[in-house]
Amino acid sequence: MMKDNGRLDRIISRGVSLRREHPVATLLGALALSTIGLGSTLWACADSSCAPSWQLASAEYDCGGRAVISPGNDTRINMLWLMRSLAPDDRAQVGAVTDANNPQFGQSFMTWPGLRAALWPQTAGGRDDAGQAMPEAPGCEASSGGVPAFNAALDAETALPEPERAALRRFRLQAGCGEANWDDKTVSSKPGREYLSYLRAADAFYKADWPAARSGFASLTRARSRWVAETAIYMPIRIGLRAAMAQAVDEYGDFVGPDKVDRTAVAQAEAAIAAYLKAYPKGRYRASAEGLRRRVAWLGGDWAALTRSYETLLATTPGGDEAAADLAEEIDIKLLERSDASTIVGKQQNLPLLTAILDLKRMRQHSDGAAPLSASELATQQVHFRAHGDLYGLLQASRAYYAGEEPKTILALLPDAARQSRFTPLAFSRQTLRGMALSKLRDPNEVGFWRDLLGGASPLYQRPLVEMGLAVRWQRDGRLDQIFTPGSPITDSATRSILLQTVATPAILRASAGDAARPARERDLARFTLLYKDLIRGAFGDFAADLALVPVNAPADSGLWDFTQQDVIPVGLFRKGKWSDGFACPTLVQTAATLARNPANTKARLCLGDFYRLNGFDGFSLFRASDDKLALGNGPDGFPGRPQSRDDIYTRIIADRNAAAEDRAYALYRAVMCYAPSGYNSCGGPYRNYEEMEAAQAPQAERKAWFTELKQRYPDSRWAKALRYYW
């Protein structure tokens, strides 16, 4: 069942948008994740915790939209890019931005709400009294939107006495709000009585008294005031549509189905639209009336008229106008979310733009039940794309790419046109897909291609995407120095930050930590990664010198939850973190110095484990790239050494029968406590999946043996006395 919210009326009237996001299922429940310590890379829900896959291609819906028309995008993003290609205007050019809803996206990805906020940061909020962008639900909230337009009309009435103007302003605030307390005696002039009659009709409208509203506005169609007369002719459209929907929405404002629609009221609204446009072909509500024809078509089930209207609007709506975003939302909700959308569009002729959007959706690996788009089916559509050859070529190349066909096929469909001063989204999409095909071929000219494409790429999402393509190639070629050298074309901080956490060498990390030309957060991330890997990879001899790169006032208390999302990197933990809470330990610097001299020192290793435990490192992970070889961050780690987790420390000391009694007792105690209270190992993560988690679990029999040995071999130890269970 499709859902239609009362706020949809605002979209059709070119008003405030729904700002809705598609749901994306999480891989595992949040409770399980927090209990067993799965890594942050698994989080993939619909809002700000959603994590994009850091690669140019996405074969299924990805919460991080891209600056290309592609299957993985939100369909609304694809529609907006298409409109900005077919009907561009100067407002489409804006500077570099960051998605306000998802700071972890950097400038390479966007959510739909973030894209809207980037393009139109200050949406106008004015509404006219005739219902422009007015919610469907009656009452005070719906009524209040029309106050500015009503007051402006009053201000234009020069013949209206000032006391009456003030009284009518007060009365207007009561329309639709409970029992109106209007003193008729205060309004006696002819223009004043017309406005008062208008308020009575409006009050009935907001209270869903349709007969009273109809008769009230009908009596005002020949009013002296042009505003009152025009609005009175327009309002039957709104009355008809609200009456049509009165029984078709539930208590939450959701559309419950076409069977509940009042067809007579729909016909009345359709007639009212024709009457208004005939009387006022260039009237103040013309755009709204024209737009409401789509609502009439939708409520009446006239899909042929609705899809034709959508096709025309997709081709002609200026891409820099926020109306384009409103239209994308309307089409998505009214048409594209239907399971039979492809059938509806397929029955019509010459709807290439709607067809293209649906084709892209069907190219996803999981396409919501729709049959995958085949090459033969796409070939039958070619006749409809005579005027849109570039778009059809993109569809052909996209289908071939995501079907895993030969990259040379894609290259033949998308000729090289990278050297341009400016790209429409469609042209940029074609060239980016060509670059992706070159990448699959490992073509020696790929680097030059990305460099050429940088020249015309817009700072609004396009350039960071090209930078990522170039960075992935240099990553695969083992040329990270090209990414981090001064003057590198890779300037996007989010892209560089992924590489710092995953594949950067110690030398690159040190250079980045001290690079004053880079953002402070990026430098802190380089410092944190360097120090963290110094410890977990066993580079203890470098720790003290690397710690000197950390300012004394560096933050230490912002937590360790996900560096792709959190603004503050707590690099100060390595200076100010806790060292001990019962087992006697020196400072972290001293512990590292001891391990540098003797990596097998059991007390120092236990103290290192306590540092991890006391400062939130259990379950923490730097960014972990996807397994796709073309993903950013997926390559050989330039930092030597094998990571060592807390449970590694304890199991090795337990196995060392020569370890000091106090140290071994503490290792047994801590090894058992790793499983408290969930029964899962919290000291060995983070885990990518349940398979990794299960592989890290010590059998319960082994945990029982640890418990028994501690109790029997070290009965006088404070740790034996403290431990009561083995979980």
C-alpha positions in Angstrom: 0.0 0.0 0.0 1.3 3.4 -0.9 1.3 6.1 1.7 0.2 9.6 1.0 0.7 12.2 3.8 -1.3 15.4 4.0 2.0 17.3 3.5 1.9 16.0 -0.1 -0.4 18.9 -1.0 2.5 21.2 -0.2 4.7 19.5 -2.8 2.1 19.8 -5.5 1.6 23.4 -4.7 5.4 24.0 -5.0 5.8 24.4 -1.2 7.6 22.8 1.6 8.9 19.3 0.9 8.5 16.1 2.9 12.3 15.7 3.4 11.8 11.9 3.6 14.5 9.3 3.4 14.3 5.7 2.2 14.8 3.0 4.8 17.9 0.9 4.7 18.0 -2.2 6.9 20.7 -2.6 9.5 22.8 -5.8 9.2 22.5 -6.5 12.9 20.4 -5.1 15.8 21.9 -2.3 17.7 21.7 -4.1 21.0 23.6 -7.1 19.6 26.2 -4.8 18.1 26.8 -3.0 21.4 27.0 -6.2 23.3 29.4 -8.1 21.0 31.4 -5.2 19.8 30.9 -5.4 16.0 32.8 -2.7 14.2 31.3 0.6 13.1 31.6 -0.3 9.5 28.5 -2.5 9.9 26.2 0.4 10.7 24.0 1.2 7.8 20.7 2.6 8.9 18.6 5.3 7.2 19.6 8.4 9.1 22.9 10.0 10.3 24.4 6.6 11.2 24.2 5.5 7.6 27.7 4.9 6.2 28.3 5.1 2.4 30.5 2.6 0.6 33.6 4.6 -0.4 33.7 3.6 -4.0 32.4 5.1 -7.3 30.1 2.3 -8.1 27.1 0.9 -6.2 25.1 -1.9 -7.5 22.2 -1.4 -5.1 20.6 1.4 -3.2 23.3 3.2 -1.2 22.5 5.7 1.5 25.3 7.9 0.2 24.1 9.5 -3.0 26.6 10.5 -5.7 27.0 13.3 -8.2 26.2 10.9 -11.0 23.0 9.5 -12.4 23.3 5.9 -11.3 21.4 2.8 -10.0 22.7 3.2 -6.4 21.3 6.7 -6.0 18.0 7.7 -4.3 15.6 8.1 -7.2 15.0 11.7 -6.2 18.7 12.5 -6.6 18.7 10.9 -10.0 15.6 13.0 -11.0 17.2 16.2 -9.8 20.4 15.6 -11.6 18.4 14.9 -14.8 16.4 18.1 -14.4 19.6 20.0 -13.8 20.9 18.5 -17.1 17.9 19.2 -19.3 16.8 22.6 -17.9 19.9 24.1 -16.2 20.1 27.6 -15.0 22.7 29.7 -13.1 21.2 28.9 -9.7 22.5 25.3 -10.3 26.1 26.5 -9.7 27.0 26.6 -6.0 30.2 26.2 -4.0 31.6 23.2 -2.2 29.4 22.0 0.7 29.2 19.2 3.2 26.0 17.2 3.8 24.7 18.7 7.0 22.8 15.5 7.9 25.8 13.2 7.4 29.2 14.8 8.1 30.9 11.5 7.5 29.9 11.8 3.8 32.4 14.6 3.3 31.9 16.2 0.0 31.8 13.0 -2.0 28.3 11.8 -1.0 25.0 13.2 0.0 21.6 12.3 1.4 18.5 13.7 -0.1 17.8 16.1 2.8 21.5 17.1 2.8 21.4 17.8 -0.9 18.3 20.0 -0.6 19.9 21.9 2.3 23.1 22.4 0.3 21.3 23.8 -2.7 18.6 25.8 -1.0 19.8 26.6 2.5 17.1 29.2 3.1 13.7 28.0 1.8 11.1 30.8 1.6 8.3 30.2 4.1 5.5 32.5 2.8 2.1 31.0 2.1 -0.9 32.7 0.5 -4.4 32.6 2.1 -5.9 30.5 -0.7 -4.0 27.5 0.3 -0.6 27.7 -1.5 1.5 25.0 0.1 -1.2 24.5 2.7 -1.5 21.2 4.7 -4.6 19.1 4.2 -5.5 18.7 7.8 -8.0 21.4 9.0 -7.4 23.5 12.1 -5.2 26.3 13.4 -1.9 25.1 12.0 -3.3 24.8 8.5 -5.0 28.2 8.8 -2.0 30.1 10.1 0.0 29.8 6.8 -2.4 32.1 5.0 -2.1 35.0 7.5 0.6 37.0 5.6 -1.3 36.9 2.3 -4.5 38.0 4.0 -2.8 40.9 5.7 -1.1 42.0 2.5 -4.5 42.1 0.8 -5.9 44.2 3.7 -3.0 46.6 3.4 -3.8 47.1 -0.3 -7.4 48.1 0.4 -7.1 51.9 0.6 -10.9 52.3 1.2 -10.8 50.2 4.3 -11.0 52.2 7.6 -8.0 51.6 9.8 -10.0 50.3 12.8 -11.7 47.7 10.6 -8.3 46.7 9.1 -7.0 46.1 12.7 -10.2 44.1 13.6 -10.0 41.9 10.5 -6.4 41.1 11.3 -7.5 39.9 14.7 -10.4 37.9 13.3 -8.1 36.2 10.8 -6.0 34.7 13.6 -9.2 33.0 14.8 -10.2 31.4 11.5 -10.2 27.6 11.9 -9.3 27.9 15.6 -12.3 26.7 17.7 -15.2 29.1 18.1 -14.5 32.4 16.3 -15.5 35.4 18.4 -16.1 38.1 15.8 -17.9 41.3 16.7 -19.7 42.1 13.4 -20.4 45.7 14.6 -16.8 46.7 14.3 -16.8 46.0 10.6 -19.5 48.0 8.6 -17.8 49.3 5.4 -18.5 47.5 2.1 -14.9 46.2 1.6 -14.8 45.3 5.3 -18.0 43.2 5.0 -16.5 41.4 2.0 -13.4 40.4 4.0 -15.5 39.4 6.9 -17.6 37.1 4.6 -14.4 35.7 3.3 -13.3 34.9 6.8 -16.5 33.1 7.6 -16.1 30.9 4.5 -12.5 30.3 5.3 -13.4 29.3 8.9 -15.9 26.8 7.5 -13.2 25.5 5.1 -10.6 24.9 7.9 -13.3 23.2 10.0 -14.2 20.9 7.1 -17.7 22.3 6.8 -17.7 21.9 3.0 -21.3 23.0 2.2 -20.9 26.3 4.2 -17.5 26.9 2.7 -18.8 26.4 -0.9 -21.8 28.7 -0.4 -19.7 31.3 1.4 -17.1 31.5 -1.4 -19.7 31.3 -4.1 -21.3 34.5 -2.8 -18.0 36.4 -3.1 -17.0 35.6 -6.7 -18.1 39.1 -7.8 -16.7 40.9 -4.8 -15.4 44.4 -5.2 -11.9 43.3 -3.9 -10.0 41.6 -6.7 -8.2 39.5 -4.1 -11.4 38.3 -2.5 -13.0 37.6 -5.8 -10.1 35.7 -7.2 -9.5 33.7 -4.1 -13.2 32.9 -3.9 -13.1 31.4 -7.4 -10.0 29.5 -6.5 -11.1 28.0 -3.2 -13.6 25.5 -4.6 -10.5 23.6 -6.0 -9.2 23.2 -2.5 -12.6 22.4 -1.1 -13.2 19.7 -3.7 -9.8 18.1 -3.0 -10.1 18.2 0.7 -13.6 16.7 0.5 -12.3 14.0 -1.8 -9.7 13.0 0.7 -11.7 13.4 3.9 -12.4 9.7 4.2 -9.3 8.5 2.5 -6.7 9.3 5.2 -6.3 7.7 8.6 -5.7 9.4 11.9 -2.0 9.9 11.0 -2.7 11.6 7.7 -1.7 8.5 5.6 -3.5 7.7 2.4 -5.6 4.5 3.0 -6.5 3.7 -0.6 -8.4 5.0 -3.7 -11.6 3.2 -2.7 -12.2 5.8 0.0 -11.8 8.8 -2.3 -15.0 10.8 -3.0 -15.1 10.7 -6.8 -17.9 13.4 -7.0 -15.7 15.8 -5.1 -12.7 15.0 -7.4 -14.9 15.9 -10.4 -16.0 19.1 -8.6 -12.3 20.0 -8.1 -11.5 19.3 -11.7 -14.4 21.6 -12.8 -13.2 24.3 -10.4 -9.7 24.2 -11.9 -11.1 24.8 -15.3 -13.3 27.6 -14.1 -10.5 29.4 -12.3 -8.1 29.2 -15.2 -10.7 30.4 -17.6 -11.5 33.4 -15.3 -7.9 34.1 -14.4 -5.5 32.6 -17.0 -2.6 34.6 -15.6 -3.9 34.7 -12.0 -2.0 34.6 -8.8 -2.9 31.0 -8.2 -2.4 29.8 -11.8 0.7 27.7 -10.9 -1.1 26.1 -8.0 -4.2 25.3 -10.0 -2.1 23.8 -12.8 -0.2 21.7 -10.2 -3.4 20.5 -8.6 -4.5 19.0 -11.9 -1.9 16.3 -11.1 -3.7 15.7 -7.8 -7.0 15.3 -9.6 -5.4 12.9 -12.0 -3.9 10.9 -9.2 -7.1 10.7 -7.1 -9.0 9.9 -10.2 -6.6 7.1 -11.3 -5.8 8.9 -14.6 -2.3 7.6 -14.8 -1.9 8.5 -18.5 -2.5 12.2 -17.7 -0.4 12.1 -14.6 2.7 10.4 -16.3 2.5 12.8 -19.3 2.5 15.7 -16.9 5.4 14.4 -15.0 7.4 13.7 -18.2 6.8 17.3 -19.3 7.8 18.7 -16.0 11.0 16.7 -15.8 12.0 18.1 -19.1 11.1 21.7 -18.4 11.5 22.5 -14.7 14.6 24.6 -14.1 17.2 22.5 -12.3 18.2 25.3 -10.0 14.7 26.0 -8.8 13.6 24.3 -5.6 10.4 23.3 -7.5 12.6 20.7 -9.1 13.2 19.1 -5.7 9.6 19.3 -4.8 8.7 17.6 -8.1 11.2 14.8 -7.6 9.6 14.1 -4.2 6.1 14.1 -5.6 7.0 11.8 -8.5 8.8 9.4 -6.1 5.8 9.2 -3.7 3.0 9.3 -6.2 4.4 7.0 -8.8 7.9 5.5 -8.4 7.2 3.9 -5.0 4.3 1.9 -6.5 5.2 -1.8 -7.2 3.5 -1.4 -10.6 5.3 1.8 -11.6 7.1 0.2 -14.5 3.9 -1.3 -15.8 2.1 2.1 -15.6 4.9 3.9 -17.4 5.4 1.1 -19.9 1.8 1.4 -21.1 2.4 4.9 -22.3 4.4 6.0 -25.3 7.3 8.4 -25.4 8.1 8.8 -21.7 11.9 8.5 -21.9 12.7 10.4 -18.7 10.4 8.4 -16.4 11.5 5.2 -18.2 15.2 6.1 -17.6 14.6 6.6 -13.8 12.8 3.3 -13.5 15.4 1.5 -15.6 18.1 2.7 -13.2 16.2 1.4 -10.3 15.8 -2.0 -11.9 19.6 -2.2 -12.5 20.1 -2.6 -8.7 21.0 -6.0 -7.5 17.9 -5.9 -5.3 15.3 -3.9 -7.2 12.2 -4.2 -4.9 10.7 -7.1 -6.8 10.9 -5.6 -10.2 12.4 -7.9 -12.9 16.0 -7.0 -13.7 16.5 -4.9 -16.8 17.8 -7.0 -19.7 19.8 -5.8 -22.7 17.0 -6.9 -25.1 14.4 -5.0 -23.1 16.5 -1.9 -23.1 17.0 -2.2 -26.8 13.2 -2.1 -27.4 13.1 1.2 -25.6 15.6 2.9 -27.9 12.8 4.3 -30.1 11.6 6.5 -27.2 15.0 8.0 -26.7 15.5 9.6 -30.1 15.8 13.1 -28.5 17.9 11.8 -25.6 20.7 9.9 -27.1 23.2 10.7 -24.4 20.8 9.5 -21.7 20.1 6.3 -23.6 23.9 5.7 -24.0 24.3 6.2 -20.2 21.6 3.6 -19.6 23.2 1.1 -22.0 26.6 1.6 -20.4 25.3 1.5 -16.8 23.4 -1.8 -17.5 26.5 -3.3 -19.0 28.7 -2.2 -16.2 26.5 -3.4 -13.4 25.9 -6.7 -15.2 29.6 -7.3 -15.2 30.1 -7.1 -18.9 33.4 -6.3 -20.7 34.7 -2.8 -19.8 35.5 -2.2 -23.5 31.8 -2.3 -24.2 31.3 0.6 -21.8 34.1 2.5 -23.4 32.6 2.1 -26.8 29.3 3.5 -25.6 30.9 6.5 -23.8 33.4 8.4 -25.9 36.1 10.4 -24.1 34.9 13.9 -23.5 36.7 14.6 -20.2 38.3 17.9 -21.3 35.5 20.4 -20.7 35.2 23.5 -18.6 31.9 22.5 -17.2 29.7 19.4 -17.0 26.0 18.9 -16.7 25.2 16.1 -14.3 24.4 13.8 -17.3 27.6 14.6 -19.1 29.5 14.1 -15.8 27.8 10.8 -15.2 28.8 9.5 -18.6 32.4 10.5 -18.1 32.6 9.1 -14.6 31.3 5.8 -15.8 33.9 5.8 -18.5 36.6 6.3 -15.8 35.1 3.4 -13.8 35.5 1.2 -16.9 39.1 2.4 -17.4 39.7 1.5 -13.7 38.4 -2.1 -14.3 40.7 -2.4 -17.2 43.6 -0.9 -15.2 44.1 1.2 -18.3 47.5 3.1 -18.2 45.6 6.2 -19.3 43.2 6.2 -16.3 45.2 8.6 -14.2 45.4 11.1 -17.1 41.6 10.7 -17.6 40.8 11.6 -14.0 43.1 14.5 -14.1 41.4 15.8 -17.3 38.0 15.4 -15.7 39.0 17.4 -12.7 39.3 20.5 -14.9 35.6 20.9 -15.4 34.2 19.1 -12.3 32.0 21.3 -10.1 33.1 21.7 -6.5 29.5 20.6 -5.6 30.1 16.9 -5.1 31.6 16.3 -8.6 35.3 17.1 -7.9 35.5 15.1 -4.7 34.1 12.1 -6.6 36.7 12.5 -9.3 39.4 12.8 -6.6 38.2 9.5 -5.1 38.6 7.8 -8.5 42.1 9.1 -8.9 43.0 8.2 -5.3 41.7 4.6 -5.8 44.0 4.3 -8.8 47.0 5.6 -7.0 46.1 3.4 -4.0 46.1 0.3 -6.3 49.4 1.4 -7.9 51.1 1.8 -4.5 51.6 5.5 -5.1 50.1 7.0 -1.9 52.8 9.6 -1.9 51.0 11.2 -4.9 47.9 11.7 -2.7 49.6 13.3 0.3 52.4 15.2 -1.3 52.0 19.1 -1.1 50.1 20.4 -4.1 48.3 17.0 -4.7 45.1 17.2 -6.6 43.5 15.1 -3.9 42.2 17.8 -1.6 39.0 16.3 -0.1 39.7 15.8 3.6 37.2 12.9 3.9 38.9 11.0 1.1 42.4 11.6 2.7 41.0 10.6 6.1 39.9 7.2 4.9 43.3 6.5 3.5 45.1 7.8 6.7 43.2 5.2 8.7 43.6 2.3 6.3 46.7 2.2 4.1 49.0 5.1 5.0 52.6 4.5 6.0 54.0 5.8 9.3 55.9 8.4 7.2 52.7 9.7 5.6 51.0 9.8 9.0 53.8 11.8 10.5 53.9 14.2 7.6 50.1 14.7 7.7 50.1 15.2 11.5 52.4 18.1 11.0 50.9 19.6 7.8 49.6 23.0 8.9 47.9 23.4 5.5 45.5 20.6 6.3 42.3 20.9 8.5 42.9 20.4 12.2 40.6 17.3 12.3 42.6 15.6 9.6 45.9 16.3 11.4 44.4 14.9 14.7 43.2 11.8 12.8 46.7 11.3 11.5 48.2 11.6 15.0 45.6 9.3 16.5 46.1 6.6 13.8 49.9 6.8 14.2 49.8 6.4 17.9 47.1 3.8 17.9 49.0 1.7 15.4 52.3 2.3 17.2 50.7 0.4 20.2 48.6 -2.3 18.5 51.3 -3.1 15.9 54.2 -3.2 18.4 56.1 0.0 17.2 56.7 0.9 20.9 60.1 2.5 20.2 58.4 5.2 18.1 55.6 6.0 20.5 57.3 8.6 22.6 58.6 10.6 19.6 55.2 10.4 17.9 53.4 11.5 21.1 55.3 14.8 20.8 53.2 15.5 17.7 50.1 15.8 20.0 49.4 19.3 21.4 49.2 19.4 25.2 45.6 20.7 25.0 44.4 18.0 22.5 40.9 16.7 23.2 40.6 13.5 25.1 36.9 13.1 26.1 34.9 12.9 22.9 34.6 9.1 22.9 35.6 6.4 20.5 32.5 5.5 18.4 33.0 6.2 14.7 35.7 8.5 13.2 33.8 8.8 10.0 31.0 10.6 11.9 32.4 12.2 15.0 33.8 15.8 14.6 36.3 15.6 17.4 39.2 13.0 17.4 40.2 12.3 21.0 43.9 12.2 20.3 44.6 13.6 23.8 43.7 10.1 25.2 47.3 9.1 24.6 48.4 11.9 26.9 45.6 12.1 29.4 43.9 8.7 29.4 43.6 6.4 32.4 46.5 4.0 33.0 45.3 1.9 35.9 42.3 1.1 38.1 43.7 -1.5 40.5 46.6 -3.3 38.8 49.6 -1.0 39.4 50.7 0.6 36.1 53.0 3.5 35.2 52.1 6.1 32.6 51.5 4.9 29.0 54.7 6.5 27.9 56.6 4.4 30.5 54.8 1.3 29.5 55.6 1.8 25.8 59.2 2.4 26.7 59.4 -0.8 28.7 57.9 -2.7 25.8 60.3 -1.1 23.4 63.2 -2.6 25.4 61.4 -5.9 26.1 58.2 -6.7 24.1 57.7 -9.8 26.2 57.4 -7.9 29.5 54.2 -9.3 31.0 53.4 -6.5 33.4 53.8 -3.9 30.6 51.7 -5.9 28.3 49.0 -6.1 30.9 49.2 -2.4 31.5 48.8 -1.8 27.8 45.6 -4.0 27.9 44.3 -1.9 30.8 44.9 1.3 28.8 42.7 -0.2 26.0 40.0 -1.3 28.5 39.9 1.9 30.5 39.7 4.3 27.5 37.1 2.6 25.4 39.2 0.8 22.8 37.2 -2.5 23.2 35.3 -2.9 20.0 36.8 0.2 18.5 38.1 0.2 15.0 39.6 2.6 12.6 37.8 2.7 9.3 37.6 -0.7 7.6 37.2 -0.6 3.8 34.8 -2.9 1.9 36.1 -6.0 0.2 35.7 -4.5 -3.2 39.1 -4.0 -4.8 38.0 -0.7 -6.2 37.0 0.7 -2.8 38.9 3.5 -1.2 41.1 2.2 1.6 41.1 -1.4 0.3 44.8 -2.1 -0.1 47.9 -3.3 1.7 48.4 -1.5 5.0 51.5 0.6 4.8 51.9 0.3 8.6 54.0 -2.8 9.5 53.1 -5.3 12.2 50.2 -7.5 13.2 47.4 -6.0 15.3 47.3 -7.3 18.8 44.0 -7.1 20.8 43.4 -7.5 24.5 42.5 -11.1 24.4 45.8 -11.8 22.6 47.7 -10.3 25.5 45.8 -12.4 28.1 45.9 -15.7 26.2 49.7 -15.5 25.6 50.5 -14.7 29.2 48.2 -17.5 30.4 50.2 -19.8 28.1 53.5 -18.6 29.6 54.0 -20.8 32.7 57.1 -18.7 33.6 55.1 -15.5 34.0 55.0 -14.0 37.5 52.2 -15.3 39.7 50.6 -11.9 40.1 50.7 -11.2 36.4 49.4 -14.6 35.4 46.5 -14.4 37.9 45.6 -11.0 36.6 45.7 -12.3 33.0 43.3 -15.2 34.0 41.0 -12.8 35.7 40.9 -10.4 32.7 40.5 -13.2 30.2 37.4 -14.4 32.0 36.1 -10.9 32.4 36.2 -10.4 28.6 33.1 -12.5 28.5 31.1 -10.6 31.2 28.2 -10.3 31.2 27.1 -11.2 27.7 29.0 -14.4 27.3 30.7 -13.0 24.1 34.3 -11.9 23.8 34.4 -8.1 24.1 38.2 -8.0 24.0 38.9 -9.4 20.5 36.9 -7.2 18.2 35.7 -5.3 16.4 34.2 -8.0 14.2 32.9 -7.5 10.6 30.3 -10.2 11.0 29.1 -13.1 13.1 31.6 -15.5 11.6 34.5 -13.3 12.7 32.9 -13.0 16.2 32.4 -16.7 16.6 35.9 -17.5 15.6 37.2 -15.2 18.4 35.2 -16.9 21.1 36.9 -19.2 23.6 34.7 -22.2 24.3 32.9 -22.1 27.7 35.0 -25.1 28.8 38.2 -23.2 28.3 36.7 -20.2 30.2 35.8 -22.5 33.0 39.4 -23.9 33.0 40.7 -20.3 33.4 38.3 -19.7 36.2 39.2 -23.0 38.0 43.0 -22.4 37.6 42.7 -18.9 39.0 40.8 -20.2 42.0 42.9 -23.2 42.7 46.4 -22.1 41.7 46.2 -18.5 43.0 43.6 -18.7 45.8 45.1 -15.8 47.8 45.2 -13.5 44.8 42.8 -10.5 45.0 41.8 -11.4 41.5 40.7 -14.9 42.5 38.7 -13.5 45.3 37.0 -10.9 43.1 35.9 -13.4 40.4 32.6 -15.2 41.0 31.5 -16.4 37.5 33.0 -17.5 34.3 30.0 -16.8 32.0 
